Amino acid sequence: MVSERFLRISRFIGEEAVESLASKSVVLVGAGAVGSYCLEALARSGVGKLRIVDFDTVGVTNINRQLLALDSTVGKLKCDVGAQRVHDINPQAEVEALPIFANSDTFAQIFEGEPDLVIDAIDSLNPKCGLLQYAYENHFQIISSMGAALRRNPALVRTGDLMDTWGCPLAKQVRANLRKRKVGRGIDTVFSPELVVYQYKDPQEEEQNDFNEQILDRGRVRRVLGSLPTVTGIFGLTLAHLALEKLLDTDFKGEMAFRPT
């Protein structure tokens, strides 16, 4: 018997599919601008077991685009805030918060327990490539988000195999990096081919004040990239939609209606 809170989903995809989602185990790596919206949709779809991996805390500059970022959550671990939000949505869900950095020392912990799906929402190149390589070599099903920052057109967001992506500078870097690691096809992604024209400031030129998002990422200063909550949110929801298709081994692509003449 499907819980009343998921009634509208069961009426659309059937009780068997909803019960299947309740039995699935998903690992989300990265609970920021893209990952937080992905997490929200998975929780509201009734995914039964979620592991949230993110070592970062909520900052004031996250509030413009990250679902977990509120005045009341500033300073708290994103994985802890995410776990609490999932429990508020679905008290029956099993949620694990892992405040760790994704690298070769932690991959075994991240993938522990043979999850049905791993979702990469990392915004740093080396951890992203390492995670994707580990999944590929160990035969875990994984999907990945490419660059969402600096995009303006939500209609250009799409999905496809990583090796077929185009127009995304991050995807180009990831492809090249993974090919050197002997990683091939089979990793589906969310990406946008929108042309990005942007003059990066050198990290040392960024103004130093309390509202600056410049942070140290494992000893390296990261550049500050502009982003819209609408586009990053659509990336996250599209990533969640792709996840549901993978978990249910189906797709929800409807036929386009004919335009009346």
Backbone as a ProteinNet text record, in pm:
[ID]
protein_1_A
[PRIMARY]
MVSERFLRISRFIGEEAVESLASKSVVLVGAGAVGSYCLEALARSGVGKLRIVDFDTVGVTNINRQLLALDSTVGKLKCDVGAQRVHDINPQAEVEALPIFANSDTFAQIFEGEPDLVIDAIDSLNPKCGLLQYAYENHFQIISSMGAALRRNPALVRTGDLMDTWGCPLAKQVRANLRKRKVGRGIDTVFSPELVVYQYKDPQEEEQNDFNEQILDRGRVRRVLGSLPTVTGIFGLTLAHLALEKLLDTDFKGEMAFRPT
[TERTIARY]
85.2	0	88.7	74.1	155	110.7	210.1	179.8	100.6	9.3	-74.1	9.4	126.5	208.2	261.4	262.9	309.5	195.4	73.3	-45.1	-41.9	-6.7	-8.9	94.5	205.6	305.6	254.9	194.3	144.7	33.3	-46.6	-153.4	-97	28.1	90.3	176.3	260.8	352.1	318	218.9	173.6	233.1	157.4	201.5	327.6	340.5	458	585.4	580.6	697.9	732.2	630.6	654.8	714.3	662.9	718.4	861.9	892.5	1028.6	1122.2	1077.9	1159.6	1186.1	1088.9	1104.5	1212	1242.9	1343.5	1482.7	1493.9	1619.9	1712.9	1841.8	1946.9	2024.8	2032.4	2096.6	2199.7	2315	2418.7	2428	2414.2	2429.2	2558.4	2648.4	2775.6	2773.7	2761.2	2750.9	2608.7	2588.8	2454.3	2445	2504.9	2505.3	2393.5	2425.8	2323.9	2245.7	2315.3	2250.8	2205.2	2292.7	2264.3	2148	2128.6	2019.8	1883.2	1869.5	1742.1	1721.4	1829.4	1821.1	1773.7	1832.6	1795	1647.6	1601	1461.2	1367.1	1395.2	1307.2	1311	1427	1436.9	1358.9	1371.2	1296.7	1147.1	1102.8	959.4	907.6	999	959.4	954.6	996.5	985.5	1102.9	1220	1338.2	1365.6	1382.2	1378.8	1507	1622.5	1749.5	1842.4	1886.6	1970	2094.6	2208.2	2334.1	2377.8	2396.2	2432.2	2577.6	2660.6	2803.3	2839	2881.8	2925.3	2997.7	3121.3	3201.9	3179.6	3108	3098.4	2987.2	2996.3	2890.9	2817.9	2697.3	2616.3	2675.1	2690.9	2738.7	2633.5	2649.2	2552.3	2539.6	2651.9	2646.4	2583.7	2552.5	2480.8	2331	2281.3	2135.9	2069.2	2141.7	2076.9	2037.3	2097.1	2075.6	2071	2098.6	2101.5	1980.5	1907	1780.8	1798.8	1911.7	1935.4	1985	2016.2	2074.6	1966.1	1954	1860	1934.3	1876.4	1939.3	1956.6	1860.6	1864.1	1963.1	2015.1	2106.2	2250.4	2276.8	2413.7	2506.6	2618.3	2715.8	2698	2585	2560	2610.6	2642.6	2685.4	2572	2603.6	2501.1	2442.2	2524.9	2472.5	2375.6	2401.9	2310.8	2179.4	2188.2	2066.6	1984.5	2052.2	1983	1914.2	1981.6	1922.3	1796.1	1800.5	1684.3	1568.2	1601.3	1495.3	1430.1	1511.3	1455.9	1363.5	1402.7	1318.4	1187.8	1191.6	1069.2	975.8	1032.7	952.9	899.6	986.2	949.5	1013	942.6	997.9	1038.6	986.7	1019.3	1152.2	1207.1	1331.1	1450	1543.5	1670.4	1770.3	1827	1917.4	2048.4	2156.6	2289.7	2361.5	2413.9	2489.3	2638	2715.2	2859.1	2933.1	2986.8	3059.9	3205.3	3225.8	3360.6	3385.9	3513.7	3555.2	3571.3	3527.1	3536	3677.4	3749	3882.1	3914	4033.6	4068.3	4062.9	4078.1	4072.9	3930.4	3832	3693.4	3599.1	3646.7	3557	3493.4	3569.7	3514.7	3400.1	3412.1	3306	3184.6	3209.2	3099.8	3017.3	3083.7	3015.6	2977.2	2999.8	2974.4	2827.8	2806.2	2670	2604.8	2681.7	2627.5	2503.1	2513.3	2396.6	2345.3	2216.7	2156.9	2202.6	2234	2273.8	2356.8	2460.5	2539.5	2521	2502.7	2479.4	2592.7	2660.3	2771.5	2722.2	2724	2692.1	2808.1	2929.7	3051.1	3086.7	3136.9	3173.5	3324.4	3404.6	3549.7	3598.9	3690.9	3728.7	3790.5	3895	3966.2	3881.5	3807.4	3719.4	3611.7	3557.9	3455.1	3510.8	3627	3685.6	3724.2	3775.3	3809.8	3688.3	3579.1	3454.8	3402.1	3400.4	3348.3	3435.7	3566.7	3656.9	3633.6	3618.6	3596.9	3467.8	3361.7	3234.1	3246.7	3312.9	3328.4	3407	3518	3605.4	3544.2	3456.6	3396	3250.3	3208.3	3078.7	2959.2	2971.6	2857.3	2784.5	2653.4	2575.4	2587.4	2630.2	2650.3	2603	2547	2511.4	2576.6	2591.7	2674.5	2619.1	2636.8	2601.3	2726.3	2717.1	2824.5	2798.3	2859.3	2855.4	2720	2669.8	2542.5	2562.3	2678.7	2704.8	2719	2689.4	2706.4	2606.9	2510.6	2409.8	2286.5	2225.9	2109.4	1983	1998.9	1885.7	1847.6	1739.2	1700.8	1655.5	1612.4	1563.6	1675.4	1800.1	1912	1963.8	1911.8	1956.5	1909.7	2000.4	1965.8	2047.9	2018.2	2089.6	2154.9	2258.1	2324.6	2448.6	2504.2	2627.6	2738.4	2821.2	2929.7	3013.6	3039.5	3125.1	3057	2927.3	2855	2824.9	2866.6	2836	2917.1	2866.3	2937.3	2902.5	2988.7	2959.1	2977.6	3013.2	3029.8	3178.4	3240	3383.5	3418	3333.5	3361.2	3354.1	3251	3237.5	3358.2	3408.6	3527.1	3646.2	3665.7	3775.8	3758.2	3636	3609.3	3632.4	3582.1	3602.4	3751.1	3827.3	3970.1	4040.8	4004.3	4064.8	4033.1	3906.5	3865.5	3920.8	3935.1	3993.7	4136.5	4209	4345.2	4342.4	4230	4215.5	4150.2	4132.7	4074.9	3926.5	3857.1	3713.2	3639.7	3542.8	3472.2	3328.2	3245.9	3105.5	3027.3	2906.7	2818.8	2786.5	2838.7	2807.6	2714.1	2588.2	2492	2505.1	2486.1	2507	2392.4	2387.6	2305.9	2403.4	2378	2470.5	2394.7	2463.5	2407.8	2513.1	2476.2	2570.4	2570.8	2505.9	2499.6	2639.6	2663.1	2791.4	2811.2	2922.6	2952.9	3064	3034.2	3133.6	3149.5	3267.4	3285.2	3432.3	3459.3	3595.5	3619.7	3700.1	3730.3	3823.5	3794.5	3889.2	3990.6	4114.8	4211.3	4168.6	4178.5	4133.8	4190.5	4315.6	4376	4314.8	4241.6	4179.6	4042.4	3986.4	3854.9	3856.9	3755.2	3747.7	3733.7	3810.8	3806.4	3706.3	3592.3	3497.3	3408.7	3323	3243.5	3144.2	3112.3	3010.8	3072.9	3203.8	3272.8	3271.1	3242.1	3233.2	3368.4	3473	3605.1	3637.1	3666.2	3697.4	3817.9	3877.8	3987.3	3929.7	3961.3	3917	4038.5	4056.8	4170.6	4301.6	4309.1	4431.5	4438.7	4339.5	4339.6	4223.1	4251	4144.7	4061	3931.3	3841.1	3790.5	3772.5	3713.3	3564.5	3512.5	3371.3	3295.7	3200.7	3123.3	2980.2	2927.6	2789.4	2691.8	2573	2473.4	2334	2235.3	2095.2	2030.5	1942.4	1874.2	1784.5	1731.9	1642.9	1717.1	1831.1	1903.1	1968.5	2032.6	2094.1	1987.6	1870.9	1760.9	1713.2	1704.6	1661.9	1764.7	1891.8	1994.9	1970.3	1946.1	1925.5	1801.9	1691.9	1568.4	1581	1653.5	1677.1	1764.1	1861.3	1945.5	1862.2	1769.7	1681.2	1589.7	1540.5	1453.6	1529.8	1654.6	1739.1	1761.6	1778.8	1797.1	1674.9	1556.2	1434.1	1422.6	1460.5	1457.6	1553	1670.2	1767.2	1715.9	1661.2	1614.6	1497.9	1414.3	1296.6	1317.2	1436.8	1469.3	1362.6	1330.7	1229	1260.7	1177	1189.3	1050	1045.7	918.2	900.8	969.7	963.1	831.8	746.7	617.3	627.1	528.3	521.8	477	532.4	494.3	360.4	273.8	145.6	164.1	78.3	83.6	27.2	93.7	42.9	-71	-183.8	-295.9	-260.4	-309.6	-280.3	-391.3
-119.3	0	124.3	207.2	327.1	432.4	497.7	604.1	715.4	775.3	882.2	997.5	1020.7	1133.9	1114.8	991.7	966.4	923.8	956	915.1	967.8	1096.8	1153.9	1088.7	1046.5	977.5	839.5	768.1	633.3	637.6	743.7	756.2	778.4	823.9	854.9	738.9	681.5	576.5	438.9	433.8	305.9	273.4	197.1	162.3	77.6	-11.1	-97.6	-15.7	88.3	173.1	251.6	302.2	377.1	286.1	164.9	69.1	31.8	28.7	1.4	114	238.8	352.5	349.2	304	295.7	194.9	102.4	-0.2	36.8	149.6	185.2	261.7	242.8	311.3	402	530.7	630.3	708.5	731.4	815.5	944.2	1057	1187.7	1250.5	1281.3	1342.8	1488.3	1577.4	1719.9	1768.8	1850.3	1898.7	2049.8	2101.7	2245.3	2291.4	2378.1	2440.1	2337.8	2243.5	2138.9	2024.1	1979.3	1862.9	1880.1	2001	2021.7	2006.4	2053.9	2037.5	1892.1	1825.6	1682.7	1604.7	1633.7	1566.7	1588	1708.9	1741.8	1654.7	1644.2	1567.7	1418.9	1367.6	1225.6	1195.9	1284.6	1264.7	1269.4	1364.2	1378.4	1270.9	1195.3	1081.9	952.2	957.4	839.9	744.8	792.1	705.9	670.4	542	495.5	509.3	511.7	517.5	614.8	716.8	820.9	842.6	851.2	888.2	1021.4	1122.7	1256.6	1281.9	1303.8	1323.4	1468.7	1542.5	1681.7	1727.4	1772.8	1814.6	1961	2035.9	2181.3	2224.9	2349.4	2410.1	2515.6	2546.8	2648	2786.2	2864.3	3001.2	3100.3	3224.7	3328.3	3338.9	3327.8	3343.5	3223.9	3117.4	3002.9	3031	3130.6	3148.6	3180.4	3239.7	3277	3156.7	3038.1	2929.3	2790.3	2774	2641.4	2620.3	2516.3	2491.7	2474.1	2422	2397.1	2522.1	2626.1	2746.3	2845.4	2865.2	2960.9	3038.4	3147.9	3222.7	3133.8	3043.5	2957.1	2840.9	2816.1	2702.4	2744.7	2873	2920.4	2865.7	2810.6	2754.9	2606.8	2549.5	2408	2324.1	2198.6	2108.3	2085.2	2095.1	2075.1	1934.3	1835	1698.8	1681.1	1747.1	1738	1809.8	1927.8	2003.1	1923.4	1862.7	1781.4	1661.7	1596.1	1478.7	1517	1629	1674.1	1707.4	1768.6	1804.7	1678.9	1579.8	1453.7	1390.1	1388.9	1331.5	1407.7	1539.6	1619.2	1586.7	1551.7	1516.3	1375	1283	1141.5	1079	1077	1022.3	875.8	803.2	662.2	640.1	744.9	729.9	706.1	625	606.7	704.6	792.3	894.8	891.7	892.7	896.1	1021.9	1100	1221.2	1192.7	1212.1	1188.2	1319.4	1384.8	1510.8	1484.7	1427.1	1392.4	1446.6	1461.3	1506.7	1385	1397.2	1285	1275.8	1170.8	1145.1	996.3	959.7	817.6	753.3	834.4	781.1	752.9	814.3	803.2	734.1	701.6	641.9	512	429.2	302.6	328.3	430.3	464.7	521.6	603.1	663.3	556.4	455.9	352	230.1	236.3	121.9	77.9	-52.7	-105.3	-128.8	-120.9	-150	-66.8	66.4	149.6	122.2	142.9	123.7	231.2	350.2	461.2	560	612.7	721.7	844.1	960	1084.6	1180.7	1224.4	1318.1	1460.1	1540.8	1683.8	1766	1718.2	1787	1896.7	2009.4	2118.8	2137.6	2043.9	2050.9	1938	1969.6	1877.3	1746.6	1755.1	1633	1536.6	1585.2	1492.7	1432.2	1512.2	1462.7	1349.6	1372.9	1271.3	1145.4	1164.8	1049.5	966	1033.1	963.2	885.8	949.4	885.3	766.9	781.9	671	552.9	579.1	472	396.3	471.3	407.4	323	377.8	308.1	178.8	186.6	70.1	-37.1	4	-91.3	-124.1	-80.6	-117.7	-68.6	52.6	116	203.4	206.2	295.1	436.7	531.8	668.8	765.6	877.8	986.6	1113.5	1213.9	1327.9	1457.7	1565.1	1698.7	1771.3	1831.9	1917.4	2061.4	2159.2	2296.6	2365	2415.8	2489.6	2639.4	2680.1	2822.1	2893.4	3022.5	3110.6	3083.5	2994.4	2967.1	3055	3097.9	3185.1	3120.7	3020.6	2967.4	2828.5	2816.4	2685.7	2588.4	2639.9	2552.6	2471.3	2507.6	2435.6	2322	2307.6	2200.7	2066.5	1970.4	1840.9	1728.8	1606.8	1490.3	1414.7	1336.9	1255.6	1191.3	1095.2	1031.1	1136.8	1127.1	1223.2	1237.4	1127.5	1131.6	1196.7	1223.3	1288.4	1435.2	1485.4	1624.2	1720	1842.5	1946	2082.7	2179.1	2316.2	2349.4	2251	2272.8	2262.3	2371.3	2366	2261.8	2247.8	2148.4	2007.5	1979.8	1847	1814.4	1913.6	1892.8	1852	1920.7	1886.7	1746.8	1716.5	1585.8	1473.7	1493.4	1391.9	1364.5	1471.7	1456.4	1386.8	1426.5	1368.3	1219.9	1184.6	1045.4	956	1010.3	930.1	889	978.7	944.3	833.1	823.5	720.7	593.7	587.9	471.2	451.7	562.1	557	585.3	499.9	513.4	556.1	512	551	485.3	537.7	475.8	563.1	686.1	777.5	885.8	880	980.3	1107.2	1220.8	1350.1	1446.3	1550.6	1668.6	1779.2	1845.9	1949.5	2054.4	2162.4	2265.9	2305.6	2308.9	2352.5	2504.5	2575.6	2721.1	2782.1	2873	2941.9	3029.6	3009.7	3087.2	3185.7	3314.2	3418.8	3490.5	3477.7	3531.9	3561.7	3677.6	3713.8	3676.3	3573.8	3531.3	3631.5	3660.3	3734.3	3636	3680.6	3600	3592	3474.7	3461.4	3566.9	3610.9	3709.6	3848	3868.6	3998.2	4010.5	3898.4	3902.7	3983.9	4066.9	4151.6	4066.1	4098.4	4024	4089.5	4029.1	4076.7	3961.5	3985.9	3878.8	3818.4	3890.3	3841	3776.6	3764.3	3706	3554	3488.4	3342.9	3277.4	3357.8	3298.3	3210.7	3085	2993.1	2909.2	2849.2	2756.7	2618.2	2561.9	2427.1	2335.8	2271	2182.1	2256.5	2382.9	2460.1	2545.2	2535.8	2612	2709.9	2835.7	2935.1	2914.9	2905	2882.9	3014	3017.8	3135.1	3142.5	3264.2	3286	3294.1	3205.1	3201.5	3245.6	3332.5	3376.4	3267.8	3267.2	3166.2	3214.2	3158.4	3187.9	3070.3	3096.9	2986.8	2907.2	2973.8	2904.5	2796.5	2829.8	2735.2	2625.3	2661.5	2557.5	2464.3	2519.7	2436.1	2339.1	2386.7	2299.5	2190.4	2222.9	2119.7	2011.4	2054	1957.6	1872.8	1933.8	1859	1765.8	1809.7	1722.4	1603.6	1628.1	1519.8	1419.4	1469.3	1380.4	1301.9	1367.2	1299.5	1186.2	1214.4	1111	997.3	1031.7	929.4	838.8	896.7	816.7	722.2	770	683.3	564.9	592.2	484.9	385.9	438.2	352	264.1	316.3	241.9	173.7	194.9	135.3	168.4	294.7	341	484.3	545.7	689.8	750.3	879.2	949.8	1047.7	1021.3	1113.8	1094.5	1194.9	1188.7	1231.5	1196.6	1238.6	1384.4	1456.8	1596.7	1606.5	1689.9	1710	1786.4	1756	1829.7	1968.6	2066.6	2203	2218.2	2272	2287.7	2384.6	2352.7	2439	2539
0	0	0	-100.8	-113.9	-13.3	50.6	145.3	77.7	154.3	100.2	47.2	106	61.8	-80.3	-130.8	-267	-360.2	-320.7	-397.2	-540.1	-556.1	-690.9	-782.8	-727.2	-808.5	-847.9	-752.5	-782.9	-886.9	-884	-984.2	-1123.9	-1129.5	-1258.4	-1310	-1222.8	-1269.3	-1212.3	-1122.1	-1068.8	-932.1	-853.4	-718.4	-719.6	-815.2	-821.3	-837.4	-921.5	-943.1	-817.1	-747.5	-624.3	-517.5	-507.3	-411.5	-447.4	-577.2	-620.9	-577.3	-592.4	-550.3	-400.2	-323.7	-177.8	-138.1	-227.9	-197.6	-249	-318.4	-383.2	-289.7	-316.4	-241.6	-336.6	-301.1	-386.7	-306.1	-365.6	-306	-385.9	-317.5	-380.9	-331.1	-423.2	-386.6	-430.4	-333.6	-360.5	-338.9	-234.4	-200.8	-214.1	-320.4	-343.2	-434.1	-528.7	-613.4	-694.6	-757.2	-836	-746.3	-659.7	-577	-482.7	-429.1	-333.5	-399.5	-522.9	-594.4	-635.7	-671.1	-702.8	-580.5	-466.6	-342	-310.7	-327.5	-299.2	-381.4	-511.3	-599.7	-568.2	-534	-499	-371.9	-272.5	-148	-173.3	-255.1	-283.3	-378.1	-438.9	-523	-444.2	-317.2	-231.9	-235.8	-283.2	-278.4	-132.4	-104.3	34.3	113.1	43.3	115.8	44.7	117.2	58.9	144.5	77.8	144.4	83.8	168.7	122.9	160.6	59	80.6	48.7	149.8	129.9	255.2	240.7	355.7	391.3	305.1	316.7	411.9	458.6	539.2	457.6	497	429.2	454.9	348.4	359.2	312.4	350	312.1	161.1	88.2	-56.7	-127	-53.5	-111.3	-125.7	-53.4	-40.3	-173.2	-267.6	-393.6	-478.1	-453.3	-548.9	-487.6	-359.9	-300.2	-209.8	-235.6	-166.5	-16.8	24.8	166.6	239.7	166	225.4	266.9	396.1	455	563.2	606.2	714.6	838	856.9	975.6	963.3	841.8	824.6	799.1	791.4	767.7	876.6	834.2	926.9	955.3	914.6	938.3	821.1	847.9	741.7	643	514.2	412	418.1	445.1	449.8	566.8	679.3	793.8	766.4	704.7	669.8	568.8	472.6	372.7	433.7	527.2	592.2	669.4	740.3	815.1	721.8	607.7	511.9	453.3	421.3	369.1	472.1	598.7	703.6	719.5	699.1	706	589.6	475.6	358.3	369.8	412.1	421	544.8	657.1	781.3	771.2	670.9	655.7	583.6	523.8	448.4	542	496.3	566.8	505.1	588.5	537.1	614.9	541.4	602.2	555.7	648.3	616.7	633.4	526.1	530.3	503.2	604.7	584.5	546.9	429.8	386.1	246.1	213.1	80.5	-9.6	-133.6	-228.1	-284.9	-245.9	-302.1	-287.9	-328	-330.1	-192.2	-87.3	48.7	96.5	32.2	80.2	-17.7	-138.5	-237.7	-187.9	-121.6	-71.9	25.7	108.1	203.3	131.1	29.7	-46.5	-117.5	-173.1	-252	-167.1	-38.9	47.9	42.1	42.8	48	-86.1	-195.1	-329.6	-360.9	-363.6	-396.1	-537.3	-555.8	-688.8	-787	-734.3	-821.1	-740.7	-804.8	-747.2	-836.6	-774.4	-847.4	-817	-921	-907.4	-931.6	-824.9	-837	-781.1	-805.1	-760.5	-860.3	-808.8	-898.8	-913.8	-863.4	-876.2	-966.4	-1057.2	-1163.8	-1113.1	-1032.1	-992.5	-909.2	-806.1	-733.4	-823.8	-915.7	-1008.4	-1094	-1153.4	-1240.3	-1162.3	-1041.3	-959.1	-924	-889.6	-855.4	-975.8	-1092.9	-1213.5	-1253.1	-1240.8	-1272.1	-1178.8	-1049.4	-952.5	-985	-1016.5	-1049.8	-1176.9	-1277.3	-1405.1	-1388	-1315.6	-1300.2	-1211.1	-1119.7	-1027.1	-1062.6	-1180.6	-1238.1	-1155.1	-1099.7	-1034.6	-1136.1	-1126	-1210.2	-1154.9	-1239.9	-1195.5	-1303.1	-1261.3	-1351.7	-1298.4	-1385.2	-1348.4	-1404.4	-1329	-1376.9	-1423.3	-1537.9	-1587.7	-1540.8	-1606	-1556	-1567.5	-1455.1	-1453.1	-1435.6	-1384.3	-1364	-1498.4	-1499.6	-1615.7	-1728.3	-1706.3	-1809.2	-1787.1	-1897.9	-1891.7	-1947.5	-2034.6	-2109.8	-2058.2	-1981.2	-1927.5	-2034.9	-2149.3	-2256.5	-2320.5	-2295.3	-2355.3	-2268.2	-2147.9	-2059	-2115.5	-2123.9	-2183.6	-2121.6	-2162.3	-2110.6	-2225.6	-2192.9	-2293.4	-2235.4	-2309.2	-2266.3	-2259.3	-2157	-2138.9	-2264.7	-2333.9	-2451.8	-2572.5	-2562.4	-2671.6	-2641.9	-2526	-2490.1	-2575.4	-2586.8	-2661.4	-2602.1	-2625.1	-2586.6	-2440.1	-2358.3	-2214.4	-2180.9	-2135.2	-2103.3	-1997	-1893.7	-1790.5	-1848	-1928.7	-1988.9	-2076.7	-2147.4	-2232.1	-2147.2	-2033.7	-1944.5	-1884.7	-1843.8	-1783.3	-1885.3	-2007.2	-2112	-2134.4	-2150.7	-2177.5	-2060.9	-1939.8	-1820.4	-1809.6	-1832.8	-1817.9	-1929	-2048.4	-2155.9	-2120.8	-2054.9	-2010.6	-1906.9	-1833.9	-1731.1	-1787	-1919.5	-1987.9	-1953.9	-1927.6	-1901	-2031.6	-2064.4	-2190.7	-2175.8	-2267.5	-2270.3	-2156.1	-2134.1	-2035.6	-1915.4	-1913.1	-1803.2	-1857.3	-1818.6	-1863.5	-1780.3	-1846.7	-1782.9	-1812.3	-1731.7	-1760.4	-1798.4	-1910.2	-1956.3	-2036.2	-2066.1	-2153.3	-2256.1	-2385.9	-2488.9	-2508.3	-2417.7	-2430	-2431.3	-2524.7	-2533.8	-2411.6	-2343.9	-2223.3	-2255.9	-2238.9	-2258	-2125.5	-2065.8	-1931.4	-1908.1	-1853	-1817.5	-1671.4	-1649.3	-1513.4	-1446.3	-1321.5	-1239.7	-1182.8	-1173	-1101.5	-955.3	-892.4	-753.7	-660.1	-684.8	-596.8	-614.5	-726.4	-751.5	-687.9	-643.5	-583.3	-454.3	-438.2	-319.9	-194.3	-92.7	32.1	127.3	144.5	243.9	287.4	384.1	442.7	345	236.3	144.2	21.5	19.6	-94.4	-84.6	-195.5	-194.9	-217.4	-227.5	-245.3	-124.9	-149.6	-40.6	-77.3	20	-4.4	-28.9	-142.7	-176.7	-169.6	-54.9	-33.4	-58.2	-9.6	-21.4	-146.3	-235.1	-359.3	-358.8	-397.3	-402.3	-527.9	-509.5	-622.5	-678.3	-810.4	-873	-839.2	-839.3	-811.1	-943.7	-966.2	-1089.6	-1062.7	-1147.3	-1132.1	-1174.6	-1113.9	-1149.9	-1111.4	-1180.6	-1153.7	-1081.1	-985.6	-917.6	-1011	-1114.1	-1207.3	-1285.3	-1342.1	-1426.5	-1343.4	-1231.1	-1148.3	-1091.7	-1058.4	-1011	-1117.5	-1242.2	-1351.5	-1376.6	-1364.9	-1373.9	-1269.3	-1144.5	-1036.7	-1056	-1098.8	-1120.8	-1240.8	-1344.2	-1459.6	-1419.8	-1333	-1282.1	-1203.4	-1122.1	-1046.2	-1139.3	-1243.6	-1340	-1409.4	-1447.1	-1506.4	-1407.6	-1280.8	-1177	-1166.3	-1169.9	-1161.8	-1280.3	-1398.5	-1516.4	-1500.2	-1444	-1421.7	-1316.8	-1208.1	-1099	-1141.3	-1229.9	-1274.5	-1409.3	-1467.8	-1597.3	-1701.1	-1709.2	-1804	-1840.8	-1923.8	-1946	-1947	-1917.1	-1907.7	-2023.2	-2132.8	-2245.6	-2319.7	-2313.5	-2380.9	-2525.9	-2602.1	-2741.2	-2749.1	-2844.8	-2862.1	-2935.9	-2883.7	-2948.7	-3079.1	-3177.2	-3303.5	-3283.2	-3343.4	-3336.7	-3437.7	-3393.2	-3486.1	-3598.4	-3719.2	-3833.9	-3853.8
[MASK]
+++++++++++++++++++++++++++++++++++++++++++++++++++++++++++++++++++++++++++++++++++++++++++++++++++++++++++++++++++++++++++++++++++++++++++++++++++++++++++++++++++++++++++++++++++++++++++++++++++++++++++++++++++++++++++++++++++++++++++++++++++++++++++++++++++++

